[in-house]
């Protein structure tokens, strides 16, 4: 007897069973923090309390003398074995994407950026020691809103550029302006979207286990894209890809924030390479608020032309969104929504600024802001 698949429409309104629900409900889930390895040490960070500050010096002598402390690492230490990375986009050739190190080296450009890593026998010991690290901060001017980020006199997030503009792109399909001019009615609306972030039950976490005897690296990570992590670690530590294994056990929620390359997680890998032993980092709840990726603050003005029957003839969107201190995703890709029309025109500018260090999809909310403008106009 031939089996037939139910029509797609037959599934609407039905509850779909989660295949892993019985196992998780029975307490058989295995998350990063459940994993314990021999000789494993723990990582805690001193993070920048400022949105923009120069690091004049670091005194870690008292912290290093604390019980259980194995080693204290600075951004300069990590930079010796790990090259910086930059976000790139083939469709944005003019994208300004500043290089990012795992920890700040001489200047912090967002509040919460890791500056010093303390490795200790327990997480509590690492946290206690981190509180004793003294940083000679020189607070610098910062800009934290779109309204002033692109002003000529705005403080620069990255001095190698002449402005805070990350990219300015013009996308056009057909002749949107002619379509609008010939429309029977034009609707216009400006929408503002605030920053937000996902808050999964399981915070970010990683265990890095480097074995110098065979030069292998095993990583257990609460990550949505383990192959991305493998590629990043291969590239920036100069390791053999075949000797890097990234294992993603059960992930206790993500909402898109566990798709990224995080400096504190890369630092855990660096610490394991330097020490030749397993290193665990589990972000606490307060760290998630300052270090996890935020969907961007965003503003879009949409003009939509319709004919007498209410059919869309053209759309023009002028969009401005924040990238943060470093670059990540685009947002114009889904501006069409589910509509069909002949012409569209989009202008998109995104300033760099002293905000959480990148944007994340946030269940695609960073992508659909323009589409929301279309659907609500």
C-alpha positions as CSV (number, residue, x, y, z in Angstrom):
1,X,0.0,0.0,0.0
2,X,1.5,3.3,-1.1
3,X,1.9,5.9,1.6
4,X,1.0,9.5,0.9
5,X,2.1,12.6,2.8
6,X,-0.7,14.8,4.2
7,X,-1.2,18.1,2.4
8,X,0.5,21.1,3.8
9,X,-2.8,22.8,4.6
10,X,-3.9,19.8,6.7
11,X,-1.3,20.7,9.3
12,X,-2.6,24.2,10.0
13,X,-4.0,24.4,13.5
14,X,-2.6,21.1,14.6
15,X,-0.1,20.7,17.5
16,X,3.2,19.3,16.3
17,X,4.8,16.9,18.8
18,X,8.4,17.8,19.6
19,X,10.5,14.6,19.1
20,X,12.9,15.5,21.9
21,X,10.3,16.6,24.5
22,X,10.0,13.2,26.3
23,X,13.7,12.9,26.7
24,X,14.1,16.5,28.0
25,X,11.0,16.2,30.3
26,X,12.6,13.1,31.8
27,X,15.7,15.0,32.8
28,X,17.9,13.3,30.2
29,X,19.0,16.5,28.5
30,X,22.8,17.2,28.4
31,X,23.9,20.8,28.3
32,X,27.3,22.3,28.3
33,X,27.4,23.0,32.0
34,X,26.5,19.4,32.7
35,X,29.9,18.3,31.2
36,X,32.8,17.8,33.6
37,X,36.3,17.0,32.3
38,X,39.4,16.1,34.2
39,X,41.7,19.0,35.1
40,X,39.1,21.5,33.9
41,X,39.4,25.1,35.0
42,X,36.9,28.0,34.9
43,X,36.9,31.4,33.3
44,X,35.5,34.7,34.5
45,X,35.8,38.2,32.9
46,X,36.4,41.7,33.9
47,X,34.3,43.7,31.4
48,X,34.4,47.4,30.4
49,X,32.0,49.5,32.5
50,X,32.2,52.2,29.8
51,X,30.8,52.5,26.4
52,X,34.2,53.9,25.2
53,X,37.4,54.0,27.1
54,X,41.1,53.7,26.6
55,X,43.0,51.0,28.6
56,X,46.0,52.8,30.2
57,X,47.3,49.8,32.2
58,X,46.2,46.6,34.0
59,X,47.4,45.7,37.5
60,X,46.5,42.0,38.2
61,X,49.1,41.3,40.9
62,X,46.6,41.1,43.8
63,X,44.2,39.0,41.7
64,X,46.9,36.6,40.7
65,X,47.7,35.9,44.3
66,X,44.1,34.8,45.1
67,X,43.4,31.2,46.0
68,X,42.7,28.9,43.0
69,X,43.9,31.4,40.4
70,X,45.7,29.6,37.5
71,X,46.4,32.5,35.1
72,X,45.2,36.0,34.2
73,X,45.0,36.9,30.5
74,X,44.7,40.3,28.8
75,X,43.6,41.2,25.3
76,X,47.2,41.5,24.3
77,X,48.0,38.0,25.5
78,X,45.2,36.5,23.4
79,X,46.1,38.6,20.4
80,X,49.5,36.9,20.2
81,X,47.9,33.6,19.3
82,X,44.5,34.6,17.7
83,X,44.0,36.9,14.7
84,X,41.1,39.4,14.6
85,X,38.0,38.7,12.5
86,X,35.7,41.0,10.5
87,X,32.1,40.6,9.3
88,X,31.9,40.6,5.5
89,X,29.1,40.7,3.0
90,X,29.6,40.1,-0.7
91,X,26.7,42.4,-1.6
92,X,28.2,45.3,0.4
93,X,31.6,46.0,-1.1
94,X,31.7,49.4,0.6
95,X,31.0,47.8,4.1
96,X,33.3,49.2,6.8
97,X,33.9,46.2,9.0
98,X,36.5,46.9,11.8
99,X,38.6,44.0,13.0
100,X,37.6,42.5,16.3
101,X,39.8,40.8,18.8
102,X,38.5,38.3,21.4
103,X,39.2,40.9,24.2
104,X,39.9,44.6,24.0
105,X,43.6,45.3,23.6
106,X,44.1,49.0,24.2
107,X,40.6,50.4,23.9
108,X,37.0,49.2,24.7
109,X,34.3,50.3,22.4
110,X,31.2,48.9,24.1
111,X,30.0,48.5,27.6
112,X,30.5,44.9,28.6
113,X,33.4,44.2,26.2
114,X,35.7,41.7,27.9
115,X,39.1,43.2,28.9
116,X,40.7,40.7,31.4
117,X,40.1,36.9,31.7
118,X,40.8,35.2,35.0
119,X,41.3,31.4,34.9
120,X,40.8,29.6,38.3
121,X,40.0,26.3,39.7
122,X,36.3,27.3,40.3
123,X,34.1,29.9,38.8
124,X,33.6,31.5,42.2
125,X,37.4,31.9,42.6
126,X,37.7,33.4,39.1
127,X,35.0,35.9,39.9
128,X,36.5,36.9,43.2
129,X,39.9,37.5,41.6
130,X,38.4,39.4,38.7
131,X,37.0,42.0,41.2
132,X,40.6,42.7,42.3
133,X,42.0,43.5,38.9
134,X,42.7,47.2,38.5
135,X,42.4,48.8,35.1
136,X,43.5,52.4,34.5
137,X,40.5,53.6,32.5
138,X,40.4,56.8,30.5
139,X,36.8,57.3,29.6
140,X,36.3,58.7,26.1
141,X,33.4,60.5,24.5
142,X,30.7,58.1,23.1
143,X,27.6,58.3,21.0
144,X,24.8,55.9,21.7
145,X,21.9,57.0,19.5
146,X,21.2,57.0,15.8
147,X,20.2,60.7,15.8
148,X,23.8,61.9,16.5
149,X,25.9,58.9,15.4
150,X,26.4,60.3,11.8
151,X,27.0,63.9,12.8
152,X,30.2,65.3,11.5
153,X,31.4,66.0,15.1
154,X,30.3,62.7,16.5
155,X,33.0,60.7,18.5
156,X,34.3,57.9,16.2
157,X,33.9,54.3,17.3
158,X,36.9,53.4,15.1
159,X,39.3,56.2,14.4
160,X,40.6,54.5,11.2
161,X,37.4,55.6,9.5
162,X,36.3,59.2,8.9
163,X,32.8,58.7,10.2
164,X,30.6,56.2,12.0
165,X,28.8,55.1,8.8
166,X,29.2,51.3,8.4
167,X,27.4,51.1,5.0
168,X,25.1,53.1,2.8
169,X,23.4,51.0,0.1
170,X,20.8,51.8,-2.5
171,X,18.7,49.0,-3.8
172,X,16.3,49.4,-6.7
173,X,14.0,47.2,-8.7
174,X,12.1,48.8,-11.5
175,X,11.3,52.5,-11.3
176,X,9.8,53.0,-7.9
177,X,9.6,56.8,-8.1
178,X,7.7,56.7,-11.4
179,X,5.4,54.0,-9.9
180,X,4.7,56.2,-6.9
181,X,4.1,59.3,-9.0
182,X,1.5,57.4,-11.0
183,X,-0.2,55.9,-8.0
184,X,-3.8,56.9,-7.1
185,X,-2.8,57.1,-3.4
186,X,0.5,57.2,-1.5
187,X,0.7,56.0,2.1
188,X,3.6,57.0,4.3
189,X,4.6,55.9,7.8
190,X,7.8,56.2,9.9
191,X,8.3,53.4,12.4
192,X,10.8,53.1,15.2
193,X,12.0,49.9,16.7
194,X,14.0,49.6,19.9
195,X,16.8,47.2,20.7
196,X,16.0,43.9,22.3
197,X,17.6,40.5,22.8
198,X,16.7,36.9,23.3
199,X,16.8,35.5,26.8
200,X,17.2,31.7,26.6
201,X,16.9,29.6,29.7
202,X,20.4,28.3,29.1
203,X,23.0,31.1,28.9
204,X,25.9,30.9,26.5
205,X,28.5,28.4,27.4
206,X,31.6,26.7,26.0
207,X,34.2,24.1,27.1
208,X,37.5,24.2,25.1
209,X,39.8,21.2,25.5
210,X,43.1,21.5,23.7
211,X,45.5,18.5,23.8
212,X,49.0,19.7,23.0
213,X,50.4,16.2,22.7
214,X,48.4,15.5,19.5
215,X,47.4,19.1,18.7
216,X,43.7,18.4,18.8
217,X,41.0,20.8,20.0
218,X,37.6,19.6,21.2
219,X,34.9,22.2,21.9
220,X,31.6,21.6,23.6
221,X,29.5,24.7,22.9
222,X,25.9,25.9,23.3
223,X,25.9,27.0,19.7
224,X,23.5,27.0,16.8
225,X,26.2,26.8,14.1
226,X,29.0,24.4,15.3
227,X,30.5,24.2,11.8
228,X,30.9,28.0,11.8
229,X,32.7,27.8,15.1
230,X,35.0,25.1,13.6
231,X,35.8,27.3,10.6
232,X,36.5,30.4,12.8
233,X,38.8,28.6,15.1
234,X,40.6,27.0,12.2
235,X,41.2,30.4,10.5
236,X,42.1,32.6,13.5
237,X,44.2,30.2,15.5
238,X,45.9,28.7,12.5
239,X,44.9,25.1,13.5
240,X,44.3,22.1,11.3
241,X,40.6,21.9,10.6
242,X,40.7,18.1,10.8
243,X,42.0,18.3,14.3
244,X,39.1,20.5,15.6
245,X,35.9,19.0,16.7
246,X,33.0,21.2,17.8
247,X,30.2,19.4,19.6
248,X,26.8,21.1,20.2
249,X,24.9,19.2,22.9
250,X,21.4,20.1,23.8
251,X,20.9,23.9,23.5
252,X,18.6,25.4,26.0
253,X,17.1,28.0,23.8
254,X,18.8,30.6,21.6
255,X,16.5,32.9,19.6
256,X,19.4,33.6,17.3
257,X,21.9,34.9,19.9
258,X,23.9,31.6,19.7
259,X,24.7,32.0,16.0
260,X,27.5,34.4,16.5
261,X,31.2,34.5,17.1
262,X,31.7,35.8,20.7
263,X,35.0,37.1,21.9
264,X,34.6,35.6,25.4
265,X,34.1,32.1,23.9
266,X,37.1,32.5,21.6
267,X,39.1,33.6,24.7
268,X,38.1,30.3,26.4
269,X,39.6,28.4,23.4
270,X,42.8,30.6,23.6
271,X,43.1,29.9,27.4
272,X,42.9,26.2,26.7
273,X,45.6,26.4,24.1
274,X,47.9,28.4,26.3
275,X,47.3,26.1,29.4
276,X,47.0,22.8,27.7
277,X,43.9,21.8,29.7
278,X,40.1,22.1,29.5
279,X,38.6,25.6,30.2
280,X,34.9,26.2,30.8
281,X,33.1,29.5,30.5
282,X,29.4,29.8,31.3
283,X,27.9,33.3,31.1
284,X,25.9,34.3,34.1
285,X,22.6,36.0,33.7
286,X,23.9,39.6,34.2
287,X,26.5,38.9,31.5
288,X,23.8,37.9,29.0
289,X,22.3,41.4,29.2
290,X,25.5,43.2,28.4
291,X,27.3,40.7,26.2
292,X,24.8,38.8,24.1
293,X,23.9,40.2,20.7
294,X,21.0,42.6,20.5
295,X,18.7,43.1,17.5
296,X,19.3,46.6,16.2
297,X,17.7,49.9,17.0
298,X,16.0,50.7,13.7
299,X,14.0,53.4,12.0
300,X,12.2,53.1,8.6
301,X,10.1,55.5,6.6
302,X,8.1,53.6,4.0
303,X,6.1,55.2,1.1
304,X,3.8,52.9,-0.7
305,X,1.8,53.7,-3.8
306,X,-1.5,51.9,-4.5
307,X,-4.0,52.0,-7.4
308,X,-7.7,52.5,-7.1
309,X,-8.2,48.8,-6.3
310,X,-5.7,48.9,-3.5
311,X,-3.0,47.0,-5.3
312,X,0.5,48.0,-4.5
313,X,2.3,49.6,-7.4
314,X,5.6,50.7,-5.8
315,X,7.4,51.2,-2.5
316,X,10.3,53.4,-1.4
317,X,11.9,52.9,2.0
318,X,14.5,55.1,3.7
319,X,16.0,53.0,6.6
320,X,18.5,53.8,9.3
321,X,19.7,51.1,11.7
322,X,22.5,50.6,14.2
323,X,25.2,48.0,13.7
324,X,26.8,48.4,17.1
325,X,30.5,48.5,17.6
326,X,31.2,45.7,15.1
327,X,29.4,44.4,12.0
328,X,26.8,41.6,11.5
329,X,23.7,40.9,9.4
330,X,21.8,42.9,6.9
331,X,18.1,43.7,7.2
332,X,16.7,44.7,3.8
333,X,16.6,41.2,2.4
334,X,13.0,40.6,3.4
335,X,11.6,44.1,2.7
336,X,9.1,42.6,0.2
337,X,7.2,40.8,2.9
338,X,4.7,38.6,1.2
339,X,3.5,41.2,-1.2
340,X,3.9,41.2,-5.0
341,X,4.5,44.5,-6.8
342,X,6.5,45.9,-9.7
343,X,8.8,48.5,-8.2
344,X,10.7,49.0,-5.0
345,X,13.4,51.4,-3.9
346,X,15.3,51.1,-0.6
347,X,17.9,53.3,1.0
348,X,19.7,51.8,3.9
349,X,22.3,53.5,6.2
350,X,23.8,51.9,9.3
351,X,26.1,53.7,11.7
352,X,28.7,52.1,13.9
353,X,28.3,53.1,17.5
354,X,29.2,52.3,21.1
355,X,26.4,49.8,21.6
356,X,26.3,46.0,22.1
357,X,28.8,44.7,19.6
358,X,26.6,43.4,16.8
359,X,23.0,42.8,15.7
360,X,21.4,39.4,15.7
361,X,18.2,38.3,13.9
362,X,16.2,37.8,17.1
363,X,13.8,35.4,15.4
364,X,14.2,37.5,12.2
365,X,12.9,40.6,13.8
366,X,15.9,42.5,12.7
367,X,15.1,41.5,9.1
368,X,11.4,42.1,9.1
369,X,11.2,45.7,10.4
370,X,11.0,47.1,6.9
371,X,8.5,44.4,6.0
372,X,6.5,45.3,9.1
373,X,6.4,48.9,7.8
374,X,5.0,47.6,4.5
375,X,2.4,45.5,6.1
376,X,1.3,48.2,8.6
377,X,1.2,51.1,6.2
